[in-house]
């Protein structure tokens, strides 16, 4: 499997390739994957459950050790564990916000989750990173708006860290999520960056 397999959108910014990929994030051949976790790092559902299941006991042990020293992972923050049995060497766990009405700092907290996740991955010297659609599952953040926050935050991070990453993948599973993200990808690339996205 090539790194670009299943990519539906791609744009290069300061030598970093940002790709929208449809598939299973647990199989991506990258250095670090981002996990959409809950504050107790429970591995209880969705992407979180899939990453814990595929990564095995090493992830659970690292989460338990971290929780022994911290009460919980706060919304918008991120922490690092080994990837265990995953192709990725590292997992960056972040807690996205639960969407209520858009007036509870949800947008700020989602931006913070993306920025901190990229910062933690950069600190781990991960050159290739894959991240899911944070907060758009059980946390019910509207996907089109979440995609806009995520993409803008990602490109701003790249602008400030031009040599941090080789690739950043945003990995979605369903056709509906792919279509929603693709529309926002085109919008961000064309309006913020002034260049058409490669389909």
C-alpha positions as CSV (number, residue, x, y, z in Angstrom):
1,X,0.0,0.0,0.0
2,X,1.4,3.4,-0.9
3,X,1.1,6.4,1.4
4,X,-1.2,8.1,-1.1
5,X,-3.6,5.2,-1.5
6,X,-7.3,6.1,-1.2
7,X,-6.4,9.8,-1.2
8,X,-9.4,11.9,-2.5
9,X,-7.8,15.4,-2.1
10,X,-4.2,16.5,-1.8
11,X,-2.4,19.8,-1.5
12,X,1.3,20.6,-0.9
13,X,2.1,23.5,1.4
14,X,5.8,24.3,2.3
15,X,6.9,20.8,1.4
16,X,4.1,19.2,3.5
17,X,1.5,17.2,1.7
18,X,-1.9,17.4,3.2
19,X,-4.2,14.6,2.1
20,X,-7.8,13.6,2.6
21,X,-7.9,9.8,2.7
22,X,-10.9,7.5,2.9
23,X,-10.2,4.3,4.8
24,X,-9.2,2.7,8.1
25,X,-6.9,5.0,10.1
26,X,-5.5,2.0,12.1
27,X,-3.8,0.7,8.9
28,X,-2.2,3.9,7.7
29,X,1.6,3.6,7.1
30,X,2.5,6.7,9.1
31,X,4.7,7.6,12.1
32,X,1.8,8.8,14.3
33,X,-1.9,8.6,14.3
34,X,-4.2,10.9,16.2
35,X,-6.9,9.3,18.4
36,X,-10.2,11.1,19.1
37,X,-10.2,10.1,22.8
38,X,-12.4,10.8,25.8
39,X,-11.1,12.4,29.0
40,X,-10.5,9.0,30.7
41,X,-8.7,7.5,27.7
42,X,-11.1,4.6,27.9
43,X,-11.0,3.4,24.3
44,X,-14.8,3.2,24.5
45,X,-16.2,3.8,21.1
46,X,-15.7,4.7,17.4
47,X,-12.2,5.6,16.3
48,X,-11.0,5.4,19.9
49,X,-12.1,1.8,20.3
50,X,-10.7,0.8,16.9
51,X,-7.3,2.3,17.8
52,X,-7.1,0.6,21.2
53,X,-8.2,-2.8,19.7
54,X,-5.7,-2.7,16.9
55,X,-2.9,-1.3,19.0
56,X,-3.2,-3.8,21.8
57,X,-2.2,-3.8,25.4
58,X,0.7,-1.4,25.0
59,X,-1.6,1.5,24.4
60,X,-3.9,0.6,27.3
61,X,-0.9,0.3,29.7
62,X,0.5,3.7,28.6
63,X,-2.9,5.3,29.1
64,X,-3.3,3.8,32.5
65,X,0.2,5.0,33.5
66,X,-0.6,8.5,32.4
67,X,-3.9,8.5,34.2
68,X,-2.2,7.4,37.4
69,X,-0.5,10.8,37.4
70,X,-3.2,12.9,35.9
71,X,-6.9,13.0,36.7
72,X,-8.0,13.2,33.0
73,X,-7.1,14.5,29.6
74,X,-8.7,17.9,29.3
75,X,-10.7,19.0,26.3
76,X,-8.4,20.4,23.7
77,X,-5.2,18.9,25.2
78,X,-3.1,16.0,23.7
79,X,-0.8,13.3,25.0
80,X,1.4,10.6,23.5
81,X,1.6,6.8,23.8
82,X,3.3,4.1,21.9
83,X,1.5,2.7,18.9
84,X,1.7,-0.9,20.1
85,X,0.7,-3.3,17.3
86,X,-0.3,-0.5,15.0
87,X,1.8,0.4,11.9
88,X,2.3,3.8,13.5
89,X,5.0,4.1,16.2
90,X,3.0,6.6,18.1
91,X,-0.6,7.5,19.0
92,X,-1.5,11.1,19.9
93,X,-4.6,11.1,22.1
94,X,-6.7,14.3,22.1
95,X,-10.1,15.2,23.5
96,X,-12.3,17.2,21.1
97,X,-15.3,19.2,22.4
98,X,-18.8,17.9,22.6
99,X,-21.0,20.2,20.4
100,X,-23.8,21.8,22.3
101,X,-24.9,25.0,20.5
102,X,-21.8,26.5,19.1
103,X,-21.7,29.0,22.0
104,X,-19.7,27.0,24.5
105,X,-16.2,27.6,23.1
106,X,-16.6,24.5,20.9
107,X,-14.8,26.0,17.9
108,X,-11.9,27.3,20.0
109,X,-11.5,23.9,21.8
110,X,-11.6,22.0,18.5
111,X,-8.9,24.3,17.1
112,X,-6.9,23.7,20.2
113,X,-7.3,19.9,19.9
114,X,-5.9,19.9,16.4
115,X,-3.1,22.4,17.1
116,X,-2.0,20.5,20.2
117,X,-2.2,17.1,18.4
118,X,0.1,18.4,15.7
119,X,2.5,19.9,18.3
120,X,2.7,16.6,20.2
121,X,3.3,14.7,17.0
122,X,6.0,17.2,16.0
123,X,7.6,16.8,19.4
124,X,7.8,13.1,18.8
125,X,9.6,13.7,15.5
126,X,6.8,12.1,13.6
127,X,7.2,13.1,9.9
128,X,4.0,11.4,8.7
129,X,0.8,11.9,10.7
130,X,-2.8,10.7,10.2
131,X,-5.8,12.1,12.1
132,X,-9.5,11.3,12.1
133,X,-12.5,13.6,11.9
134,X,-12.3,14.8,15.6
135,X,-15.5,15.4,17.5
136,X,-17.9,14.6,14.6
137,X,-19.0,11.2,15.8
138,X,-20.6,10.8,19.2
139,X,-19.6,14.4,20.2
140,X,-21.8,15.6,17.4
141,X,-19.8,18.5,16.0
142,X,-21.3,19.4,12.6
143,X,-18.9,17.8,10.1
144,X,-18.6,20.6,7.6
145,X,-17.8,23.1,10.3
146,X,-15.4,20.8,12.0
147,X,-13.6,20.2,8.7
148,X,-13.2,23.9,8.2
149,X,-11.7,24.4,11.7
150,X,-9.4,21.4,11.2
151,X,-8.1,22.4,7.8
152,X,-7.5,26.0,8.7
153,X,-5.7,25.0,11.8
154,X,-3.6,22.4,10.0
155,X,-2.5,24.8,7.3
156,X,-1.7,27.6,9.8
157,X,0.4,25.1,11.8
158,X,2.3,24.2,8.6
159,X,2.9,27.9,7.9
160,X,4.4,28.2,11.3
161,X,6.4,24.9,11.2
162,X,7.5,24.7,7.6
163,X,9.8,21.7,8.0
164,X,7.8,19.8,10.7
165,X,6.0,17.2,8.6
166,X,6.3,15.3,5.3
167,X,2.6,14.3,5.2
168,X,-0.5,15.0,7.2
169,X,-3.5,12.8,6.4
170,X,-7.1,13.4,7.4
171,X,-8.7,9.9,7.4
172,X,-12.4,9.5,7.1
173,X,-14.4,6.3,6.8
174,X,-17.8,6.9,5.3
175,X,-18.7,8.2,1.8
176,X,-20.8,11.0,3.4
177,X,-17.8,12.1,5.6
178,X,-15.5,12.0,2.6
179,X,-17.8,14.2,0.6
180,X,-18.3,16.8,3.4
181,X,-14.5,17.0,4.0
182,X,-13.7,17.2,0.3
183,X,-16.0,20.2,-0.2
184,X,-14.3,22.0,2.7
185,X,-10.9,20.9,1.5
186,X,-11.5,22.5,-1.9
187,X,-12.9,25.7,-0.2
188,X,-10.0,26.1,2.1
189,X,-7.3,25.5,-0.5
190,X,-9.0,27.8,-3.0
191,X,-9.9,30.7,-0.7
192,X,-7.1,30.7,1.9
193,X,-4.3,29.4,-0.2
194,X,-5.4,30.5,-3.7
195,X,-4.6,27.2,-5.4
196,X,-6.9,24.4,-6.6
197,X,-6.7,21.2,-4.7
198,X,-5.6,18.1,-6.5
199,X,-8.4,15.5,-6.7
